[in-house]
Amino acid sequence: MKLRPLGKLLSPAFLAVAFLAGGARAGGQTAYQSTADFAKYAMKLRESAILHMEPQVIIPTTSRMLGVSGKYPWKTQIVTTVFWIGEPAGGNNPVHNFSSSWDLNWEASYGGYDNPNPAARHNFIPVNFVPKQNPFYIALPYNDVTHSTTKPEARVVIPWFRDLVDRGQWAEGQSVCRNRWIAIRNNAGKICYAQWCDCGPFRTDHWQYVFGNEKPRPNLNGGAGLDVSPAVRDYLELSSTDATDWKFVEANEVPNGPWALYGDNNTLAQASHHNPESFVSNAPIHRAPASAPPTPATAPPTESPTIILRQQQ
């Protein structure tokens, strides 16, 4: 708790008590019937003053306690940085991206190194291979699973958790955040869609920001609260460090676009491949090259020791 000068902390209540006490002495009487009544009123004044000065800490008991208006509101002006699959550790990136928080073999599952160099990319993918997963991916600083166990707060703070349980689509230790869709908006108002495929930047425990109303906490990248892939960077024309808005969206709210073409983890791509006629979109239709081979689903990662700043499932 931050210390404050005594005068600032007590002044509203103290002045009220002094005023009332002085009034009682001057007038010889008061509206209060007893000293006890007067003391109760003075205490209420003091409590009111403190409530206006001290932050209120809320421990969630239901998802409504988070105070989020609307189903999935925009989080605005979030410092956004670029990361990529296969990125080595170094500089302000203390953990390599050969693995993700949910896939120990992320680079292999993706199909190779997601080269961020614009000269080595075409149509939002690397020029030397077709990705086996969605090239439009992001990281947020929360993981709902640690050591194959669902975190206690996940059941309360994740808005869609209860719905998945009710539909029988959840099991203990299984992430309900992995591959979730989000919308990202640049400062010009252009919107891109991507899937949540890793945890960061820097931390995996900040549910108060990801699902609540807090801002990202300070870190080495200027308080970054969102990592985006080279494909997202290129579509939104972002710099290596930028500011964007983002929010969660349901899969059926995602329009067609370059984010709907590739990936065995991509709900839109899979739906399009299995039943092209049922794939409805509000955007122009893009088709993946015929050479893009179908790939089997990636096996879930096995448990491994926790790495600093990244928790494995």
PyMOL commands that set and color helices and strands:
alter all, ss='L'
color gray80, all
select helices_A, chain A and resi 6-27+35-53+63-66+106-110+118-120+154-157+161-166+207-210+230-236+251-253+258-260+267-274+276-278
alter helices_A, ss='H'
color red, helices_A
select strands_A, chain A and resi 75-82+121-122+125-126+137-140+145-146+149-150+181-185+191-199+226-228+241-248
alter strands_A, ss='S'
color yellow, strands_A
deselect
rebuild
show_as cartoon
